């Protein structure tokens, strides 16, 4: 199962071309949804206004060389390593889901477009990475859902209380969970059940990629931009109006350590 | 004067939700970011501002005494045991302050309240607060002061 391309094993009534058209449609939905999101929430306008305010409050100029260094640091620390999270459990869960999702999406694209039929043998590593990606999303996502998310950890709500903010994480979890179930059932030869879970997989995927204007899907585009802007404001001295880091009041010593927000 | 959250900086960790004494910091149901659900009830204690590890919370100034254009921002650095404040006036003047974090775990540090006698009924009805007037140490000579030499790890009084 793990080394078999699940897309070539589909029954004849789902032609490879239909899958390819579906993937392209999902890409179009994500692009269109993100643009609608930006226009509707005026997030780009806010972003550039905040950047202009920070620029006017600067105490020194940051040249383009320094800006490219900041962009690299943002990419390595904030994007690739999810460095903005202050809670290590949330950071680990985010890394698992992020890299799992990337593996899952990229290998899906390669398998659907490069190896659509059994005539061209799929390298074993692709389905392996596809399953691994789905599994990583499930591990990180369910850990987040049941134990880490703030509704449960800080607000004291039960795990089954669902709201609109859950659209992204739940549709993501549903997509990967149904994908794994579909692949397993198909490998086991359970034709009817496999078809059912394939249909559920497609529905969940459509909600995930089509729900961009209503979910937090677009955070993967605006969060890196916000992290970059924050680093630039640290470098040019505007620091979002924050005071500078305290310098050497050696007699002050250590105060109380922040406790985890678990007092409900 | 209530607090508000910069949504792009908030990562929804829940520290402000947990610490708010008025229970008015909550998580938004659409974006899973913190927000102040009832600004009228905010007493501007700055607990959430200081607790926010992302510095995503700010306080609006009251229009009567701090007109638009000013800002009061705070940076809590636990590893240094400091809280830094920056007051920016609308005419451009800036004032920075640094204070020690003096909060201590309940019941473990000085004063160890568990070591005091339980107050009797008369003490409970008295207008004096707990340990007054002894705790004010006025009889020791003048206003109570903290000797800088007493500043050590944790700043005990």
Interface residues (C-beta under 8 A of the other chain):
Chain A: X43 X46 X47 X50 X84 X85 X86 X87 X90 X149 X150 X151 X153 X154 X155 X163 X164 X165 X216 X222 X223 X226 X230 X240 X241 X242 X243 X244 X245 X246 X249 X251 X252 X253 X254 X255 X256 X257 X258 X261 X262 X263 X264
Chain B: X8 X9 X11 X12 X13 X14 X15 X17 X18 X19 X26 X27 X28 X29 X30 X31 X32 X51 X53 X54 X55 X71 X73 X74 X75 X77 X78 X79 X80 X81 X82 X84 X85 X86 X88 X96 X97 X98 X100 X101 X102 X103 X104 X105 X148 X151 X152 X153 X154 X155
